[in-house]
Amino acid sequence: MLKKGITILLLCLIGFLIVNKAVYTHVHEENGVLVVHSHPFNKTSDSDPIKHHCHTKAELFIAHQLNILIAMAFLFIAILLSPIEFVKAQKCEQVKAQLSISYSPLRAPPTN
């Protein structure tokens, strides 16, 4: 039950990140540098290609770190929740397949 809850939570967070990037990505000019980021905002109030609402450096830093943190948490928990037996079974099957493919009996080539 806990695994299922964590999985659903992480899938929702990843879904939010994807939708956020797809819908709310925009550009700011901060001290002559173009900064691309995404967060929910009212798009109808500012139709210019370079948006004019302001962010502090701390806000931009936190937004970037949250994106990385959520992605890393997703990968970490996905690895923890993956069944070890499945990975072991896959490795055994791969080794068996390699052994059966690489086996070649010693015999002479055909004469004709």
WOSUL-V494614 format. One record per helix or strand of 3 or more residues. SS is the DSSP state (h for helix, s for strand). FROM is the first residue (numbers start at 1). TO is the last residue. If there is no record, write none. Layout:
# WOSUL-V494614
ss = <SS | SS>
from = <FROM | FROM>
to = <TO | TO>
This chain:
# WOSUL-V494614
ss = <h | s | s | h | h | h>
from = <2 | 25 | 33 | 43 | 57 | 84>
to = <24 | 30 | 38 | 45 | 81 | 102>
